[in-house]
Structure formats: C-alpha cells, structure tokens
C-alpha cells in the first residue's frame, strides 16, 4: 500500500473513532443528562446542556490529532446537529455552528503551538491535564461566543454554553483518567 493510502486509511479510522465518540457523548448528554437537568432545573430557559460531554471529545480530539481533528469530527458534529435541527441543519446559523464546532479546538491548539506553548501528546511525557483543561476553557469561550452569535442567543445562553462545555470537558477528562488508571492497574 502506498504512503498516501496508509494516511487515508488512518484518517478514516480516526474519523470513525472520533465521530462515534462525539455521537456517543452527544446522545448520552441529550438523552440521559438533559432529562436529569430538566428534572432539577425545570425553569432553565436554555436549550444548552449544563454538562456537555461532546466539548470534551472535541478538545481531546484536537489535542491528539491537531488539524486532522476537524475532519475526524465533521461527520459526528453534522449528525448531532441534524438530530437536533433536522432539515434546519442547512440554515446559516446551524452550518456556522458546525464549522465552529469542528475548527475552533484545532485552531486554538495550533495557535498556542505557534506561540511556543506545545502541550501535544508525546510518548516520553505524561499529559499535562491542567494545561489541556485551560486550553479547553479558552476553546469553550470562543465556541460559546461564536456559536451564540450565529444563533442570535441571549446572554444567559452564552453563560449556559460556557458552563456546559467546561463541566463536560472536566467530567470527560475525569472519566478517562480513571479509566486509564484502571487499565494500568489491570496490566500490572
């Protein structure tokens, strides 16, 4: 197989894995967590989830894959938007939201790398989880502002998106850290 064929095959596997992870996080958020949120906060006016796990998938995918994350996320993000908006997914606000969702995280990691802050994963170095969380907060702020501008949302929605993204990233990272720790202890 040629080198470009191997790269294309790898990109296909990354896209399948990342998009499936995004969809799993999305459905867990919207079908399990949002009903619980509705129970505890019945008068919450926003459609936003206060624990938005897909943000964690986007941040971690961008951290691991760089710009390839935009391609890997695209099918999962599109299908998530389609689930919510149906035919309205092709409205300008939704298309803008999709572009923001798949590009902001890789763009922020790339910008920070260009500015000299390289937290990319390396085999010889443990991940700096607080660093990834800090970058995730920056990404969340940009996502919240740009997505809510595209939708013409109220200021309360900006804040709700921000909370949901940050908590979603934090809890997804916590889950993964415990999972990796458990896997390491099983391997001993």
DRENDREN-186429 format. One record per residue: residue number from 1; residue in three letters; chain; x, y, z of N, C-alpha, C in turn. Coordinates in pm, 1 decimal, m for minus. Each point is the difference from the previous one (the first is absolute). Layout:
<pts>
- k,r,c,n_u,n_v,n_w,ca_u,ca_v,ca_w,c_u,c_v,c_w
- NUM,Ala,A,X,Y,Z,X,Y,Z,X,Y,Z
...
</pts>
This chain:
<pts>
- k,r,c,n_u,n_v,n_w,ca_u,ca_v,ca_w,c_u,c_v,c_w
- 1,Unk,A,84.6,m117.0,0.0,m84.6,117.0,0.0,89.7,124.0,0.0
- 2,Unk,A,m41.5,101.6,m73.2,79.9,122.4,m7.5,m10.4,79.0,129.7
- 3,Unk,A,92.1,93.3,15.2,1.6,83.5,120.5,m129.3,82.5,10.5
- 4,Unk,A,m47.2,51.9,m112.8,m125.0,78.4,3.8,m119.7,m89.2,30.8
- 5,Unk,A,5.0,m125.3,m45.1,m107.2,m93.2,31.7,m5.4,m31.4,148.6
- 6,Unk,A,117.4,m14.7,61.1,7.1,m25.5,144.2,m53.6,120.9,76.3
- 7,Unk,A,39.9,121.3,m43.6,m49.8,122.1,66.6,m151.3,11.2,m11.6
- 8,Unk,A,m51.5,m31.1,m117.3,m145.1,6.8,m20.6,m71.8,m102.8,86.5
- 9,Unk,A,55.8,m119.3,10.3,m59.1,m104.0,84.0,3.5,42.2,147.2
- 10,Unk,A,110.4,59.3,44.4,11.4,48.0,137.1,m100.9,110.5,26.0
- 11,Unk,A,m12.3,93.4,m93.7,m97.3,108.2,14.2,m142.0,m55.3,7.8
- 12,Unk,A,m28.4,m104.1,m76.1,m131.9,m63.2,6.1,m27.9,m61.2,135.7
- 13,Unk,A,99.2,m68.1,55.2,m15.8,m60.0,133.0,m15.8,107.8,106.6
- 14,Unk,A,80.4,107.0,m9.5,m12.2,110.7,95.0,m138.2,63.6,m8.5
- 15,Unk,A,m47.7,20.3,m121.8,m130.9,61.2,m19.8,m110.2,m86.4,58.8
- 16,Unk,A,6.6,m128.8,m25.0,m99.6,m91.4,55.5,2.6,3.2,152.9
- 17,Unk,A,118.4,m11.1,59.0,11.4,m3.1,146.3,m44.7,131.4,63.3
- 18,Unk,A,47.3,112.1,m53.7,m32.0,130.2,59.6,m147.2,34.6,m20.4
- 19,Unk,A,m52.7,m23.0,m119.1,m141.5,30.8,m23.9,m91.4,m88.0,84.2
- 20,Unk,A,35.7,m127.9,15.1,m79.5,m87.4,87.4,7.5,46.2,145.0
- 21,Unk,A,119.2,40.4,44.6,13.5,51.7,137.0,m83.2,125.9,18.3
- 22,Unk,A,0.8,87.3,m100.4,m80.0,123.0,7.6,m148.7,m33.8,6.6
- 23,Unk,A,m43.6,m91.0,m85.3,m142.1,m38.5,0.5,m39.7,m66.2,131.3
- 24,Unk,A,84.7,m86.5,52.0,m28.1,m64.2,128.4,m11.8,105.2,110.3
- 25,Unk,A,94.3,92.3,4.3,m4.3,107.2,100.6,m123.4,87.4,m19.5
- 26,Unk,A,m34.4,27.2,m125.5,m118.1,82.1,m29.5,m127.8,m69.2,48.0
- 27,Unk,A,m17.7,m126.2,m36.1,m122.8,m69.6,38.9,m6.8,m22.2,150.8
- 28,Unk,A,111.7,m25.9,62.5,2.5,m10.7,145.4,m43.7,132.6,63.0
- 29,Unk,A,49.9,108.8,m55.5,m35.8,132.8,50.7,m148.2,29.5,m22.0
- 30,Unk,A,m48.3,m19.0,m122.6,m136.7,41.5,m31.9,m107.4,m99.5,41.8
- 31,Unk,A,32.5,m126.7,3.2,m102.7,m98.4,33.0,2.3,m44.5,146.5
- 32,Unk,A,111.7,20.7,70.1,7.4,m40.4,140.8,18.9,119.6,92.8
- 33,Unk,A,97.4,84.4,m28.9,32.3,109.5,90.6,m98.2,117.2,m7.5
- 34,Unk,A,m43.8,35.3,m120.4,m94.6,112.9,m11.2,m132.8,m27.5,69.0
- 35,Unk,A,m56.1,m121.9,m6.8,m122.3,m25.0,77.3,22.5,15.8,150.8
- 36,Unk,A,116.9,m41.2,48.4,31.6,18.7,142.1,10.8,149.4,30.2
- 37,Unk,A,66.3,73.8,m88.9,11.0,145.5,15.3,m139.5,62.8,4.6
- 38,Unk,A,m89.2,m45.5,m87.9,m136.4,52.2,m2.7,m76.4,m27.7,128.6
- 39,Unk,A,30.2,m112.4,62.6,m64.5,m34.0,126.1,45.0,94.9,111.4
- 40,Unk,A,131.5,25.0,7.4,53.5,84.1,106.7,m13.7,149.3,m28.2
- 41,Unk,A,m1.3,36.4,m127.2,m13.1,140.7,m38.9,m113.6,14.9,m101.2
- 42,Unk,A,m125.0,m19.9,43.2,m111.3,0.2,m95.7,m23.5,136.2,m66.9
- 43,Unk,A,40.8,107.2,63.0,m23.1,132.6,m57.6,121.3,53.2,m74.4
- 44,Unk,A,100.3,m85.3,m21.8,119.3,43.8,m70.4,m39.0,34.5,m143.1
- 45,Unk,A,20.4,125.0,m42.3,m53.9,45.5,m128.3,80.3,m43.0,m122.1
- 46,Unk,A,120.3,m47.4,16.9,87.5,m28.0,m113.0,m14.5,m143.1,m49.4
- 47,Unk,A,31.3,m18.7,m126.6,5.7,m132.7,m58.2,135.6,m65.1,28.8
- 48,Unk,A,91.8,79.3,53.0,135.7,m48.3,26.7,1.1,m100.5,113.9
- 49,Unk,A,92.1,m93.3,m10.0,20.5,m97.0,106.3,104.9,55.6,96.4
- 50,Unk,A,m23.4,m15.8,128.8,95.9,47.2,99.2,115.4,m98.0,20.7
- 51,Unk,A,m4.7,m112.2,m70.6,109.9,m98.0,0.6,10.7,m54.1,m142.6
- 52,Unk,A,71.6,74.7,m84.3,6.6,m30.4,m142.8,127.0,m78.8,m32.0
- 53,Unk,A,m11.9,m131.9,3.3,113.7,m90.3,m20.3,65.6,10.0,m139.1
- 54,Unk,A,m74.0,31.2,m106.9,65.6,9.5,m130.7,111.6,104.3,m5.6
- 55,Unk,A,m7.9,103.5,83.6,108.9,97.6,1.4,130.3,m68.4,40.2
- 56,Unk,A,m7.7,m89.5,95.4,118.8,m75.0,40.7,56.5,m83.5,m112.7
- 57,Unk,A,m87.6,m61.2,m78.3,45.5,m79.2,m115.1,70.4,91.0,m100.4
- 58,Unk,A,m56.2,115.8,m25.8,61.2,92.4,m97.3,137.5,46.3,47.4
- 59,Unk,A,10.3,35.8,127.9,127.7,47.8,53.8,104.3,m111.3,m2.3
- 60,Unk,A,m35.9,m117.4,47.6,95.9,m110.0,4.0,38.5,m46.4,m140.6
- 61,Unk,A,m94.5,1.3,m92.3,32.7,m36.3,m138.4,98.7,100.1,m59.3
- 62,Unk,A,m21.8,128.3,24.3,91.2,102.5,m52.5,137.3,m11.2,65.6
- 63,Unk,A,2.8,m30.3,127.6,127.5,m17.2,70.4,77.6,m118.0,m58.8
- 64,Unk,A,m69.9,m110.1,m25.9,65.1,m121.0,m50.8,33.0,6.4,m148.9
- 65,Unk,A,m89.7,59.6,m79.9,12.2,m9.1,m145.7,39.0,129.3,m69.1
- 66,Unk,A,m2.1,111.5,70.3,28.1,127.6,m66.3,m110.6,32.5,m100.1
- 67,Unk,A,42.4,50.5,m116.2,m98.2,40.7,m101.8,m80.6,m117.0,m55.2
- 68,Unk,A,53.6,m121.5,8.6,m76.7,m116.8,m48.3,m129.9,m16.3,78.6
- 69,Unk,A,m6.0,56.7,120.6,m122.0,m10.0,81.4,m118.6,65.2,m70.2
- 70,Unk,A,23.8,105.0,m77.1,m111.3,66.5,m71.0,m68.6,m98.7,m94.4
- 71,Unk,A,79.6,m76.9,m72.4,m56.2,m100.4,m91.3,m65.3,m112.3,79.8
- 72,Unk,A,68.0,m44.7,105.4,m50.4,m111.7,80.0,m130.1,34.8,71.5
- 73,Unk,A,m15.6,124.7,39.7,m120.5,42.5,71.9,m118.7,28.7,m92.5
- 74,Unk,A,27.7,38.5,m123.1,m105.0,50.6,m89.2,m123.2,m90.2,m11.5
- 75,Unk,A,13.5,m129.9,m28.3,m122.7,m81.3,m11.4,m79.8,m6.5,130.6
- 76,Unk,A,67.6,m17.4,111.4,m69.7,m9.3,128.0,m69.6,129.7,38.1
- 77,Unk,A,68.4,111.6,m22.4,m60.2,130.2,31.9,m118.8,25.5,m91.6
- 78,Unk,A,15.9,m28.5,m129.6,m112.4,20.2,m92.7,m120.4,m83.9,41.6
- 79,Unk,A,21.0,m127.5,30.9,m111.9,m87.1,38.9,m64.4,46.1,131.7
- 80,Unk,A,79.2,53.7,91.4,m54.6,54.3,124.6,m90.7,119.1,m29.0
- 81,Unk,A,48.0,90.3,m84.4,m82.2,116.0,m37.4,m125.3,m45.0,m74.7
- 82,Unk,A,15.4,m98.5,m87.3,m115.3,m50.4,m74.5,m104.3,m59.7,94.4
- 83,Unk,A,44.5,m70.5,103.2,m91.1,m58.9,98.0,m85.4,107.6,66.3
- 84,Unk,A,61.5,113.1,29.1,m70.8,108.8,68.6,m83.0,83.7,m97.8
- 85,Unk,A,57.3,32.6,m116.4,m64.0,97.6,m89.8,m73.5,m61.4,m118.0
- 86,Unk,A,24.5,m126.6,m29.1,m55.3,m67.1,m117.9,34.0,79.0,m127.1
- 87,Unk,A,m97.9,34.9,m82.0,26.6,70.5,m126.0,58.7,138.6,24.1
- 88,Unk,A,m24.0,55.8,118.5,55.8,131.5,33.8,150.2,m2.0,17.2
- 89,Unk,A,61.8,m118.5,m7.8,144.7,m10.4,15.1,72.4,79.7,m109.6
- 90,Unk,A,m70.4,26.4,m110.9,61.5,73.8,m110.1,m22.9,150.5,8.9
- 91,Unk,A,m64.8,47.2,107.0,m12.4,144.1,23.7,137.7,56.2,31.0
- 92,Unk,A,18.7,127.1,m29.6,130.8,62.8,19.4,49.5,m10.8,144.3
- 93,Unk,A,m87.5,18.8,98.4,41.0,m7.7,139.9,52.3,m137.5,37.1
- 94,Unk,A,m69.7,m104.8,m46.1,43.8,m136.5,31.0,129.6,m36.1,m74.0
- 95,Unk,A,10.0,39.5,m125.8,123.4,m27.9,m74.2,118.4,72.6,63.6
- 96,Unk,A,m23.6,123.5,44.8,105.4,73.5,69.9,37.5,m72.1,128.5
- 97,Unk,A,m100.0,m47.3,73.9,25.8,m74.7,122.7,83.2,m125.0,m24.7
- 98,Unk,A,m27.0,m69.0,m109.2,75.9,m120.1,m35.3,145.4,36.3,m29.1
- 99,Unk,A,20.1,104.1,m79.5,136.7,42.6,m33.2,75.2,40.5,126.7
- 100,Unk,A,m66.0,74.0,87.8,61.8,40.3,126.2,36.4,m123.6,82.6
- 101,Unk,A,m91.5,m93.9,10.0,21.3,m119.4,82.8,118.2,m84.2,m46.7
- 102,Unk,A,22.2,m6.0,m131.0,108.2,m87.0,m48.5,133.4,72.5,m17.1
- 103,Unk,A,0.6,132.5,m3.7,125.4,70.8,m29.3,61.8,73.9,118.1
- 104,Unk,A,m79.2,45.3,95.2,54.6,84.9,106.7,103.5,m73.7,84.6
- 105,Unk,A,m28.7,m122.1,42.4,95.3,m71.8,85.8,134.7,m21.7,m70.2
- 106,Unk,A,2.6,m52.7,m123.4,130.4,m13.7,m66.1,69.0,135.3,m22.2
- 107,Unk,A,m78.2,103.1,m30.1,58.9,132.4,m23.6,65.8,54.9,126.3
- 108,Unk,A,m63.4,m18.9,114.4,57.0,49.6,125.7,128.3,m76.6,34.3
- 109,Unk,A,m1.6,m131.7,m11.2,121.5,m77.3,26.5,112.5,41.4,m95.3
- 110,Unk,A,m33.3,18.9,m127.7,99.6,40.4,m98.3,56.4,138.7,32.9
- 111,Unk,A,m85.7,91.9,37.4,43.2,135.7,34.7,91.9,m2.0,121.5
- 112,Unk,A,m37.2,m75.0,102.0,84.1,m8.6,119.4,135.7,m63.6,m32.1
- 113,Unk,A,m0.7,m100.3,m87.2,125.4,m62.0,m42.9,86.8,102.4,m73.0
- 114,Unk,A,m61.4,79.2,m89.0,73.8,102.9,m73.7,56.3,106.8,93.8
- 115,Unk,A,m68.5,22.8,111.8,47.2,97.2,98.5,103.1,m59.1,96.5
- 116,Unk,A,31.9,m128.9,m17.5,104.5,m62.6,80.1,m47.9,m88.3,113.9
- 117,Unk,A,m131.6,m18.9,12.0,m51.7,m85.3,107.0,m42.6,m132.9,m60.4
- 118,Unk,A,86.1,m99.0,5.4,m26.3,m129.6,m60.7,m38.0,m100.8,108.1
- 119,Unk,A,m127.3,m33.6,6.2,m45.3,m102.3,95.6,m46.3,m125.6,m72.7
- 120,Unk,A,43.0,m13.0,m125.8,m38.2,m117.4,m79.1,45.3,m127.0,70.5
- 121,Unk,A,m75.1,m108.4,m16.0,36.8,m125.6,66.3,132.5,m53.0,m54.0
- 122,Unk,A,79.3,m53.6,92.2,127.9,m61.7,m36.4,15.3,m127.9,80.0
- 123,Unk,A,62.5,m98.5,m61.1,18.6,m130.0,66.4,91.4,10.8,121.2
- 124,Unk,A,92.8,95.2,m2.1,97.0,11.1,109.5,m43.7,97.1,110.0
- 125,Unk,A,m123.0,44.6,m4.5,m45.3,101.4,94.4,m146.8,m24.9,38.0
- 126,Unk,A,m30.0,13.3,129.5,m139.3,m14.9,44.9,m80.2,122.5,m42.6
- 127,Unk,A,m127.2,m17.7,m28.9,m83.0,114.4,m38.8,m11.7,101.3,114.2
- 128,Unk,A,m4.4,125.2,m36.5,m23.0,106.9,97.7,m150.8,27.8,1.2
- 129,Unk,A,m73.0,m76.0,81.9,m145.3,11.0,3.2,m48.2,140.8,35.1
- 130,Unk,A,61.8,69.6,96.9,m43.1,138.2,26.1,21.3,92.0,m120.9
- 131,Unk,A,106.4,m26.0,m76.9,24.4,78.6,m121.1,m111.2,m23.9,m102.5
- 132,Unk,A,m35.5,m126.2,m17.4,m106.9,m34.1,m95.6,m131.1,62.3,45.7
- 133,Unk,A,m25.8,m2.8,130.1,m121.1,60.8,53.2,m0.3,150.6,m25.4
- 134,Unk,A,113.7,65.2,20.4,9.1,144.8,m23.7,m26.4,32.6,m146.8
- 135,Unk,A,57.7,m78.0,m89.4,m24.7,21.5,m143.0,m147.4,m27.1,m31.2
- 136,Unk,A,m57.5,m101.2,64.2,m142.5,m30.2,m18.6,m89.3,115.5,42.2
- 137,Unk,A,39.3,72.7,104.0,m77.8,117.2,43.7,7.8,108.9,m106.7
- 138,Unk,A,119.4,22.9,m54.6,15.0,98.9,m108.0,m88.0,m38.6,m118.0
- 139,Unk,A,5.9,m127.2,m37.1,m80.5,m49.8,m112.1,m148.4,17.6,31.0
- 140,Unk,A,m39.6,m28.2,122.9,m139.6,14.3,40.0,m47.4,143.9,m12.6
- 141,Unk,A,83.5,93.6,41.8,m37.7,141.4,m11.0,m21.2,37.6,m146.1
- 142,Unk,A,94.2,m39.0,m85.6,m14.1,30.7,m142.8,m121.2,m70.5,m60.4
- 143,Unk,A,m18.8,m128.4,33.4,m117.7,m73.7,m48.9,m128.7,68.9,42.2
- 144,Unk,A,m7.9,35.8,127.7,m121.1,61.7,53.7,m31.1,130.4,m71.5
- 145,Unk,A,100.3,85.0,m12.9,m21.1,129.6,m64.2,m40.3,m17.0,m146.1
- 146,Unk,A,77.2,m78.7,m74.4,m26.3,m13.5,m144.0,m129.6,m74.7,m29.3
- 147,Unk,A,m25.8,m107.8,72.7,m122.8,m76.2,m22.8,m123.1,83.0,35.0
- 148,Unk,A,4.8,68.4,113.0,m115.5,78.1,41.1,m19.7,123.9,m86.5
- 149,Unk,A,107.0,55.5,m55.3,m15.6,108.0,m98.6,m71.2,m52.4,m124.3
- 150,Unk,A,37.8,m120.1,m43.8,m62.7,m59.6,m118.1,m149.2,m24.4,21.7
- 151,Unk,A,m36.8,m34.3,123.4,m140.5,m28.7,30.3,m76.1,121.3,50.6
- 152,Unk,A,68.7,111.2,26.4,m66.2,118.2,53.5,m56.3,m24.2,139.1
- 153,Unk,A,74.9,m69.2,83.5,m46.9,m40.6,133.0,7.8,114.0,102.0
- 154,Unk,A,m66.1,m23.3,111.7,2.4,95.3,110.2,129.1,m16.5,80.4
- 155,Unk,A,36.6,100.8,79.3,120.5,m13.0,84.1,m5.9,m120.3,94.6
- 156,Unk,A,m116.8,m35.6,48.9,m12.0,m116.1,88.4,44.2,m128.0,m72.1
- 157,Unk,A,m28.4,m8.5,m128.3,40.4,m118.0,m76.7,151.2,m7.5,m15.4
- 158,Unk,A,65.7,114.7,m16.3,146.1,0.6,m7.4,56.4,m66.0,125.3
- 159,Unk,A,m49.9,41.1,112.8,48.0,m51.0,128.1,m31.3,m148.8,14.6
- 160,Unk,A,m119.3,m41.6,m41.4,m38.9,m141.3,9.2,90.4,m87.1,m87.4
- 161,Unk,A,29.7,45.2,m122.2,89.9,m75.2,m87.3,138.4,m11.2,62.6
- 162,Unk,A,46.8,110.5,56.8,131.5,2.7,62.7,7.4,m98.9,115.9
- 163,Unk,A,m99.8,1.3,86.6,m4.7,m93.6,113.4,m4.8,m144.2,m50.0
- 164,Unk,A,m87.0,m26.4,m95.7,m14.5,m135.7,m52.6,128.1,m52.6,m61.2
- 165,Unk,A,68.2,85.3,m77.4,125.4,m42.0,m62.8,106.9,m30.9,104.3
- 166,Unk,A,16.4,91.2,94.7,106.6,m17.2,100.1,m26.7,m122.7,86.8
- 167,Unk,A,m122.2,m14.2,48.5,m32.2,m117.9,80.9,8.1,m128.2,m82.5
- 168,Unk,A,m43.1,6.2,m125.5,7.5,m116.9,m87.0,143.1,m45.7,m20.3
- 169,Unk,A,90.0,95.3,m25.9,140.7,m34.0,m16.8,57.7,m55.6,129.5
- 170,Unk,A,m28.2,66.2,111.1,52.9,m43.9,128.9,m43.1,m143.0,32.0
- 171,Unk,A,m129.0,m29.2,m13.8,m48.2,m133.9,34.7,47.5,m106.1,m99.0
- 172,Unk,A,9.5,34.6,m126.4,52.1,m97.5,m96.2,146.8,m30.4,29.2
- 173,Unk,A,78.5,102.7,32.6,140.8,m22.5,35.6,10.9,m83.2,127.2
- 174,Unk,A,m85.9,26.5,96.1,0.3,m76.3,124.5,m31.2,m147.6,m26.9
- 175,Unk,A,m100.9,m24.3,m81.5,m37.7,m137.0,m36.3,117.6,m69.7,m69.1
- 176,Unk,A,63.4,68.9,m95.0,112.1,m60.4,m71.9,119.6,m25.6,91.4
- 177,Unk,A,28.6,92.3,90.7,112.5,m21.6,91.9,m23.3,m122.4,87.4
- 178,Unk,A,m123.5,m15.5,50.2,m31.0,m118.2,79.8,5.8,m127.3,m84.8
- 179,Unk,A,m47.7,7.6,m123.0,4.5,m116.7,m88.1,144.1,m39.5,m29.6
- 180,Unk,A,84.8,98.9,m32.4,140.4,m31.3,m28.3,70.6,m53.7,123.3
- 181,Unk,A,m29.8,56.5,114.5,61.8,m47.9,124.9,m42.3,m144.7,25.8
- 182,Unk,A,m126.7,m30.0,m22.4,m48.8,m137.6,18.7,66.9,m96.4,m96.9
- 183,Unk,A,15.4,42.5,m124.7,67.3,m84.8,m99.3,145.3,m25.1,36.5
- 184,Unk,A,67.2,103.5,50.6,139.8,m17.2,42.6,9.5,m96.4,116.9
- 185,Unk,A,m93.1,11.0,94.0,5.8,m89.2,116.8,m33.6,m144.1,m38.2
- 186,Unk,A,m83.2,m20.4,m101.6,m29.8,m135.3,m47.4,120.7,m62.5,m68.0
- 187,Unk,A,81.2,86.1,m63.5,116.7,m48.8,m72.1,116.3,m37.7,88.6
- 188,Unk,A,m7.3,30.4,127.0,112.5,m30.7,89.6,0.7,m143.2,42.3
</pts>
